[in-house]
Amino acid sequence: MRRHAEGCPLRTAYGRLARVELDDPVGEWLTIQDVAQRLGTSPNGVRRLLEERDVLAVRRGSPKVLMIPAGFLAGAAPLPALKGTVSVLTDAGFSDEEIIDWLFAADPTLPGDAAHAVAAMHAGFKTEIRRRAMEAM
């Protein structure tokens, strides 16, 4: 069983995360409307990004609404390195919640003193993050 740097189980024998605690590592969450405003598009444009897996969302809050981690954006566009990494993790059998958890899991071994994979991708270490994602398969 693979483990996060903190020693928490990453996946069980059945391919599910032993824990999915998304609030702390993700930090800022955005609604579809928030993302539409930041990207200068419509909510339908954001839904298209979700369908194409350029970004991911999970239902949160009360009432439950789709929310996207702010770290998935780079200025006025989705983080370019995200889509391919999401594809690799999806192929490995990760759910969207598990992908978000993996991308925001603390890892002191990441290059550039990045706290988690999303920060490393923002710093330009896409290849290293994809390599690690492939190891998760």
MARROKOL-465719 format. One record per residue (C-alpha): residue number from 1; residue in three letters; x, y, z. Coordinates in Angstrom, 3 decimals, decimal comma. Example, Ala and Ser with C-alpha at 12.3 -4.5 7.8 and 13.67 -1.06 7.14 Angstrom:
2
1:ALA:12,300:-4,500:7,800
2:SER:13,670:-1,060:7,140
// end
This chain:
137
1:MET:0,000:0,000:0,000
2:ARG:1,377:3,410:-0,965
3:ARG:1,499:6,096:1,689
4:HIS:1,454:9,854:1,744
5:ALA:4,612:11,425:3,087
6:GLU:2,762:11,893:6,389
7:GLY:2,326:8,130:6,679
8:CYS:-1,407:8,124:5,992
9:PRO:-2,549:5,294:3,715
10:LEU:-2,972:6,505:0,144
11:ARG:-4,947:3,568:-1,253
12:THR:-6,436:0,420:0,142
13:ALA:-6,310:-2,968:-1,541
14:TYR:-9,622:-2,135:-3,209
15:GLY:-8,326:1,003:-4,894
16:ARG:-10,034:3,497:-2,604
17:LEU:-8,473:6,110:-0,418
18:ALA:-8,507:5,345:3,249
19:ARG:-9,137:9,029:3,859
20:VAL:-10,504:11,832:1,750
21:GLU:-10,261:15,025:3,786
22:LEU:-10,261:17,738:1,187
23:ASP:-10,796:20,932:3,155
24:ASP:-7,394:21,468:4,768
25:PRO:-5,001:20,707:1,919
26:VAL:-7,047:22,382:-0,813
27:GLY:-7,581:25,676:0,961
28:GLU:-9,696:27,849:-1,333
29:TRP:-12,712:26,389:-3,115
30:LEU:-14,627:28,147:-5,897
31:THR:-18,167:27,727:-7,189
32:ILE:-18,841:27,379:-10,897
33:GLN:-19,934:31,024:-10,933
34:ASP:-16,674:32,095:-9,211
35:VAL:-14,601:30,203:-11,785
36:ALA:-16,646:31,666:-14,641
37:GLN:-15,896:35,180:-13,368
38:ARG:-12,171:34,462:-12,944
39:LEU:-11,898:32,948:-16,421
40:GLY:-14,131:35,514:-18,117
41:THR:-16,538:32,879:-19,374
42:SER:-20,046:31,676:-18,644
43:PRO:-21,057:28,961:-16,179
44:ASN:-21,685:26,763:-19,244
45:GLY:-18,074:27,371:-20,286
46:VAL:-16,945:26,124:-16,869
47:ARG:-19,205:23,075:-17,181
48:ARG:-17,547:22,366:-20,535
49:LEU:-14,132:22,504:-18,811
50:LEU:-15,455:19,992:-16,263
51:GLU:-16,775:17,689:-19,010
52:GLU:-13,417:17,848:-20,818
53:ARG:-11,644:17,220:-17,476
54:ASP:-9,576:20,397:-17,721
55:VAL:-10,570:20,905:-14,067
56:LEU:-12,332:18,743:-11,484
57:ALA:-15,107:19,533:-9,041
58:VAL:-16,743:17,823:-6,096
59:ARG:-20,031:18,508:-4,370
60:ARG:-19,515:20,307:-1,052
61:GLY:-21,347:22,393:1,496
62:SER:-24,961:22,564:2,496
63:PRO:-26,744:22,521:0,163
64:LYS:-24,205:20,536:-1,851
65:VAL:-22,881:22,494:-4,825
66:LEU:-20,101:21,756:-7,279
67:MET:-16,865:23,371:-6,149
68:ILE:-13,458:23,552:-7,817
69:PRO:-10,121:24,003:-6,026
70:ALA:-8,731:27,483:-6,772
71:GLY:-5,308:25,873:-7,297
72:PHE:-6,636:24,343:-10,520
73:LEU:-6,533:27,795:-12,111
74:ALA:-3,507:29,633:-13,445
75:GLY:-4,485:33,230:-14,014
76:ALA:-7,390:33,366:-16,453
77:ALA:-7,144:29,725:-17,552
78:PRO:-7,086:26,220:-16,129
79:LEU:-3,655:25,031:-14,967
80:PRO:-2,235:23,607:-18,247
81:ALA:-0,456:20,640:-16,629
82:LEU:-3,586:19,493:-14,821
83:LYS:-5,501:17,763:-17,634
84:GLY:-2,836:15,170:-18,472
85:THR:-2,174:14,421:-14,816
86:VAL:-5,904:13,975:-14,179
87:SER:-6,014:11,591:-17,146
88:VAL:-3,171:9,462:-15,733
89:LEU:-4,796:9,283:-12,289
90:THR:-8,214:8,512:-13,792
91:ASP:-6,645:5,644:-15,760
92:ALA:-5,192:4,397:-12,461
93:GLY:-8,743:4,098:-11,104
94:PHE:-8,838:7,192:-8,893
95:SER:-12,195:8,933:-8,334
96:ASP:-12,356:12,727:-8,647
97:GLU:-12,207:13,065:-4,845
98:GLU:-9,164:10,789:-4,723
99:ILE:-7,469:12,744:-7,517
100:ILE:-7,991:16,009:-5,649
101:ASP:-6,653:14,403:-2,478
102:TRP:-3,585:13,067:-4,317
103:LEU:-2,894:16,417:-5,971
104:PHE:-3,077:18,325:-2,676
105:ALA:-1,428:15,750:-0,382
106:ALA:1,570:17,187:1,477
107:ASP:4,825:15,786:0,122
108:PRO:8,182:17,169:1,283
109:THR:10,000:15,245:-1,481
110:LEU:8,559:17,371:-4,295
111:PRO:10,944:19,538:-6,326
112:GLY:11,104:23,287:-5,863
113:ASP:10,044:23,110:-2,215
114:ALA:6,440:22,629:-3,383
115:ALA:4,031:21,642:-0,621
116:HIS:1,891:19,439:-2,901
117:ALA:1,604:18,318:-6,534
118:VAL:-0,541:21,274:-7,631
119:ALA:2,045:23,717:-6,285
120:ALA:4,778:21,770:-8,094
121:MET:2,821:21,983:-11,363
122:HIS:2,419:25,747:-10,875
123:ALA:6,211:25,902:-10,438
124:GLY:6,785:24,068:-13,743
125:PHE:7,433:20,506:-12,560
126:LYS:4,742:18,856:-14,687
127:THR:6,949:15,966:-15,830
128:GLU:7,917:14,987:-12,290
129:ILE:4,285:15,056:-11,148
130:ARG:3,166:12,942:-14,134
131:ARG:5,957:10,450:-13,406
132:ARG:4,735:10,132:-9,827
133:ALA:1,133:9,815:-11,023
134:MET:2,167:6,946:-13,315
135:GLU:3,806:5,247:-10,329
136:ALA:0,411:5,328:-8,605
137:MET:-0,977:2,988:-11,278
// end
